Amino acid sequence: MTMKENFSLSLVGEKIELVPYRKKFVPRYHEWMEDDYILQMTASERLSLEEEYEMQQSWKDDPSKCTFIVLQSESAAPGKSEFQRMVGDVNLFIGRSLENGSCSSEINVMIAESNLRRCGLGREAVEMLMWYGHVHLNISTFFAKISKENQASIRLFERYAINCSFIFTESFIAPLYAVLVMNSKPSSRHSKNMSMFSR
């Protein structure tokens, strides 16, 4: 399945829900990406609101991308709308097919709401998406490219890494970043408290 095919799918875990990145979420996402700290930690460029709408549409139609908005669960934020429960996003950028017929994918996660960082939401989002990617998208290897400055993300992904290296790039945004490679080994903890449903 691709992002376009996943566009009616949501994943529900213990603390969070993963929902498709729809047009209604763009204004809040744009607010996050106006923050200089978030831009630095995610090695992102500042876009206009119009450009964010264009990006959301292009990602929706791109078969190599699988993008979800991370919401607090309804039990953690009772009475709040999906827009009010937005806390970040998690993504797969699916790459080339491997010799065994599976594929590799870049994975990244952002918890944009500073008061909800280091609460386990990013870890749950990564584990849910890795499980989903392995079981439903035939992904056998994940890798994360992380700015050297983003030590919180490096520590998160080191939980799953089979090797780690720092490499240089000419990018002015992230002149030095870590590449962590992870084998997909989903366990029961990824799925025992998770459900999938169509929206």
C-alpha positions as CSV (number, residue, x, y, z in Angstrom):
1,M,0.0,0.0,0.0
2,T,1.1,3.6,-0.6
3,M,0.3,6.9,1.0
4,K,-2.6,7.3,-1.4
5,E,-4.0,3.9,-0.5
6,N,-3.4,4.6,3.2
7,F,-5.4,7.8,3.1
8,S,-8.4,6.3,4.7
9,L,-6.6,4.4,7.4
10,S,-5.9,5.2,11.1
11,L,-3.9,3.4,13.7
12,V,-4.9,3.6,17.4
13,G,-2.4,2.8,20.2
14,E,-2.3,3.3,23.9
15,K,-1.4,7.0,24.1
16,I,-1.7,8.1,20.6
17,E,-3.6,7.8,17.3
18,L,-2.0,8.0,13.8
19,V,-4.3,9.6,11.3
20,P,-3.7,10.5,7.6
21,Y,-2.2,13.9,7.0
22,R,-5.3,15.7,5.6
23,K,-5.7,19.2,4.4
24,K,-7.5,20.3,7.6
25,F,-4.2,19.7,9.5
26,V,-2.1,21.9,7.4
27,P,-2.6,25.2,9.2
28,R,-1.4,23.7,12.6
29,Y,1.4,21.9,10.9
30,H,2.5,25.2,9.3
31,E,2.5,26.8,12.8
32,W,4.9,24.1,14.0
33,M,7.2,24.6,11.1
34,E,7.5,28.3,11.8
35,D,9.4,27.5,14.9
36,D,13.2,27.9,14.5
37,Y,14.0,25.1,16.9
38,I,11.8,22.6,15.1
39,L,13.3,23.7,11.7
40,Q,16.8,23.1,13.0
41,M,16.0,19.7,14.7
42,T,14.1,18.4,11.6
43,A,16.6,19.9,9.1
44,S,13.6,21.5,7.3
45,E,13.2,24.6,5.3
46,R,10.7,27.2,6.1
47,L,7.7,27.2,3.7
48,S,4.8,29.5,3.2
49,L,1.3,28.3,4.1
50,E,0.5,27.9,0.4
51,E,3.6,25.8,-0.1
52,E,2.6,23.6,2.9
53,Y,-0.8,22.9,1.2
54,E,1.0,22.0,-2.0
55,M,3.4,19.7,0.0
56,Q,0.5,18.0,1.7
57,Q,-1.2,17.3,-1.7
58,S,2.0,16.1,-3.3
59,W,2.7,13.7,-0.4
60,K,-0.8,12.4,-0.5
61,D,-0.3,11.5,-4.2
62,D,3.3,10.2,-3.8
63,P,3.4,6.3,-3.8
64,S,6.8,6.4,-1.9
65,K,5.5,8.4,1.1
66,C,3.4,7.2,4.1
67,T,2.6,10.2,6.4
68,F,0.5,10.3,9.5
69,I,-0.3,13.0,12.0
70,V,0.2,12.0,15.6
71,L,-2.8,12.8,17.9
72,Q,-3.1,12.4,21.6
73,S,-5.6,9.6,22.3
74,E,-9.2,10.6,23.1
75,S,-8.8,9.2,26.6
76,A,-5.7,11.5,27.2
77,A,-7.5,14.6,25.8
78,P,-11.3,14.0,26.3
79,G,-13.6,16.4,24.6
80,K,-11.0,17.8,22.2
81,S,-11.2,17.7,18.5
82,E,-8.6,16.0,16.3
83,F,-7.1,19.4,15.5
84,Q,-6.7,20.2,19.2
85,R,-5.1,16.8,19.8
86,M,-2.4,17.2,17.2
87,V,1.1,16.7,18.7
88,G,3.3,15.9,15.7
89,D,3.9,13.6,12.7
90,V,5.6,10.4,11.7
91,N,6.6,9.4,8.2
92,L,8.0,6.7,6.0
93,F,9.9,7.5,2.8
94,I,9.9,4.2,1.0
95,G,13.0,3.4,-1.0
96,R,14.3,0.8,-3.4
97,S,13.3,-2.9,-3.4
98,L,15.8,-5.3,-2.0
99,E,16.9,-8.6,-3.4
100,N,14.5,-10.6,-1.2
101,G,11.5,-8.7,-2.6
102,S,11.1,-6.5,0.5
103,C,12.1,-2.8,0.6
104,S,13.8,-0.3,2.8
105,S,12.4,3.0,4.1
106,E,13.5,6.1,5.9
107,I,11.5,6.8,9.0
108,N,11.2,10.0,11.0
109,V,9.1,11.4,13.8
110,M,8.4,14.8,15.2
111,I,6.7,15.7,18.5
112,A,6.1,19.4,17.9
113,E,4.3,20.2,21.2
114,S,7.1,20.9,23.6
115,N,5.0,20.0,26.7
116,L,4.4,16.5,25.4
117,R,8.0,15.6,24.5
118,R,9.7,12.9,26.5
119,C,6.3,11.4,27.4
120,G,6.7,8.2,25.2
121,L,4.6,9.5,22.4
122,G,7.4,9.6,19.8
123,R,8.5,6.1,20.8
124,E,5.0,4.7,20.4
125,A,4.6,6.4,17.1
126,V,7.8,4.9,15.8
127,E,7.0,1.4,17.0
128,M,3.5,1.5,15.6
129,L,4.7,2.7,12.2
130,M,7.6,0.2,12.1
131,W,5.2,-2.6,12.8
132,Y,2.7,-1.4,10.2
133,G,5.5,-0.9,7.6
134,H,6.8,-4.4,8.2
135,V,3.5,-6.2,8.2
136,H,1.6,-4.3,5.6
137,L,4.2,-2.6,3.4
138,N,6.8,-5.4,3.3
139,I,9.6,-3.1,4.7
140,S,12.5,-5.1,6.1
141,T,15.0,-2.4,6.9
142,F,14.4,1.1,8.2
143,F,16.9,3.9,8.5
144,A,16.8,7.3,10.2
145,K,18.8,10.4,9.2
146,I,19.1,12.7,12.2
147,S,20.9,16.0,12.8
148,K,23.8,15.5,15.2
149,E,22.3,18.3,17.3
150,N,19.1,16.3,17.8
151,Q,20.3,14.1,20.6
152,A,16.8,13.2,21.8
153,S,16.0,11.6,18.4
154,I,19.3,9.9,18.2
155,R,18.7,8.3,21.6
156,L,15.2,7.2,20.5
157,F,16.3,5.5,17.4
158,E,19.3,3.9,19.0
159,R,16.9,1.6,20.7
160,Y,16.3,-0.1,17.4
161,A,19.6,0.5,15.6
162,I,21.8,-2.3,14.4
163,N,24.5,0.2,13.3
164,C,25.1,3.9,13.5
165,S,27.5,6.2,11.7
166,F,27.9,10.0,11.3
167,I,28.3,11.2,7.7
168,F,29.0,14.6,6.2
169,T,26.7,16.3,3.7
170,E,26.9,19.6,1.8
171,S,23.5,20.6,3.0
172,F,23.6,24.0,4.8
173,I,20.6,22.8,6.9
174,A,22.2,19.7,8.4
175,P,26.0,19.7,7.8
176,L,26.5,16.6,10.0
177,Y,23.9,14.0,10.8
178,A,23.6,10.4,12.0
179,V,22.4,7.5,10.0
180,L,21.0,4.7,12.0
181,V,19.9,1.4,10.3
182,M,17.3,-0.8,11.9
183,N,16.1,-4.2,11.0
184,S,12.3,-4.6,11.2
185,K,11.6,-7.2,14.0
186,P,8.0,-6.5,15.1
187,S,7.1,-8.0,18.4
188,S,3.7,-8.4,20.1
189,R,4.2,-5.2,22.0
190,H,3.9,-3.3,18.7
191,S,0.4,-4.6,18.0
192,K,-1.2,-6.0,21.1
193,N,-2.6,-2.6,22.1
194,M,-3.0,-1.2,18.6
195,S,-6.0,-1.3,16.3
196,M,-6.5,-0.2,12.7
197,F,-9.7,1.2,11.2
198,S,-10.9,2.9,8.1
199,R,-12.0,6.6,8.3
